[in-house]
Amino acid sequence: MYGYPHFTEKLERALDEGLFVLGGCMVRWERWECLACGTKYREMPEPGYRWGNIVRGEPVEIGILRHGEPERALVIVRGNEPWTVTFQFIDDEELTFDEEPTVVAQGDDLSEAVRQLCRAADRWGVRLLVNGARRDARHCQVDGPDNEHLVSFLGPDGLAPLTGGVFDPADESLIGFPDEQDHIHADR
């Protein structure tokens, strides 16, 4: 909703229920917003095509450590039945990706597919520097539909859960090895 609305009890309830999101006084091209992560859309995303800032078939650039050295790579969500994620090293000369991915991983949800991707990448001496690879990352705990692109993890106080995009950057010190992630997920 854009402009200067008259705040009534009905509008307050609608805002609290997530039926409307305030967009400001100037009308922008975005008409829709993910209530969990705040990603804005021009058109209502089709189910199974877009998850937050992730679009099926579109590469997402991420940071990696390859044999301990920082590099960039691309991940692509190829589908969601089952969830399929591919990984490709970036050519040093330009930001492109080959048709043949370096690694393909699948899972029942996006978090599981990313964990499988971490396991496969680990065999190449690669660690993904993204929230989904954090040692404390779990499938999103936010209650709501279309939250597949999110993961939850403990906040700085060690108690309150935080939520972030699965491919958003994460500090190297927070990244776990596949066995560490398996241990955390076995405890859920």
N, C-alpha and C positions, 0 to 999 in steps of 0.2 A: 504494500500500500504506500503510495506516495502522496505528498502534499502535507497539509496541516489538518489532520483529522480532529474531529470533536471527540474527546475521550469520554465515553460513556461506560457504564458497567458492562454492557453487552460487548463493546469493543475490547475492554480489558480482559474479559473472559475469553474472547476469540484469540487475542494475542497470547494469553497464557496457554491455551490449548494448541497453539501452533497453526491456527487456521489462517492467520495473517502474519506477515513480517513487515515491520516498518522500513521503508526504503529511503526515507529522507524527503526533502522538499522538492528536489529536482527529479523528474521522471527519467529513468535510465532504461537501457535495453533489457535488463534482467527482470523477469516476471516471476521467477520461482527461486526458492532457496532451500537447500538441505538444512533441516533444523539441527542435525547432529554436528555438522562441520562448517556450515555457513557458506558452502560453495553455491554460487548463483548461476542460474541458467536463463537463457533467452526463451527456450521452449521447454515444456514439460518433458523430462527425459523418458524415453521408452523403457519399460522394464527389461532388464537383461542387456542394455546397451551402454548405459552410463552409470557410474558409481562415483559420486563426488567429482573430483577433478580427473578421474580415470575414464577414458572412452575406449570401448572395445576396438582393438586393432590399431590404436594410436600409441606410438612410443612415448615412454616417460623416461627422461634422463635422470639417472641416480648416481650417487657417489659410491665407489667401491674401494677396497684395498685388494690389490693383486700382488701376492707375495710380499705384503707389507707396504707396498707403494700405492699412494692415492692415484686413482684413475676415474674415468667416467664410463658409464655403460648405459644401455637401454633395456628396459623391461616393457613387455607388452602383454596386456590381458587379452587373450585370444578368444575366450569363451567362458561361460559359467555353468555349463552342464556337460561334464564336470568343469570346475574352475581350472583353466589352463593358462599358465603364465610362461612366457619365454624370456630369455636373457641373451643379450648380444653385446659383445665388446664394441666400443666406438673406435672407428679408424682415427688415428692421430690427426689426419689431415682435415677431416670434416665430420660433421655430425650426421652420419647416415647409418643405416642398418642393412645388413644383408638379408636376403629372403630366407636363408638357412640360419635358424637361431643356433647359438652355441649350446644352450641348455633349454629343455622343455620340462616343466613340472606341472603336476595336477594335484587337486585336492577337493574334498567335499565342500569347502568354503574357501574364500580368498586367503584367509590367514593360513590355512593348511597348505594351500598351493605355494604360498610364499615360504613357509617352513621347508617344504620339499625343495623349492628353488635354492634356499640357503644350503641345504644338505648337498645338492648336486654341485653348486658353485664351490663349496668347501673342497670338493675333490679336485678342483682346478686351482686351488690355492687362493680363492676369492672369497671375500666377506662383503656382503651388501651393507652399506651404511644408511639403512632406512629403519623406520619405526617397526616394521614387520619383522625385522631381524633382531630386535632388542631381546635380551635374555628374559625380560619380564613382560613381553608382549603377549596379549591374549586376544581372542576374538572379541570384537567390540561388545562392551557391556551396556552401551546406550540402548535404552528401550525404544524401539521404533523400527519402522520398515526402511528398507534401502540403506542399511548401514554397513554393507559388506566391505566398503572401502576404508573402514575405520578399525583401529586396534585400540585396546585399553591397556594401560600400564600404570604402575604405582607412581604417585606424585612425589615431590621432594620430601614430604613428611613421612613417606612410607605407608600411608594409610589411604588417603583419598585417591581414587582412581582418576586418571587423566585419559583423554581420548585424542588420538591424532590419526592422520592419514597413513595408510599402510606403507606408501612409498615416500612419505615425507622424510627429510634428512634426520638422521640421528647421530649423536656423537659416538665416535669409535669406542669410547670407554663403556658404552651401554650395550654394545653389540655382543650377542651370545653365540656360542657354537651350537650346532644342531642338537647335540646331546643335552646341553643345558636347557634348550627350549623344550625338548621332549620331556625332560624331568618336570618342568613347570606345568606342561599340559597334562601330564599323567596325574597331577595332584588336583585337577579341577573336578 
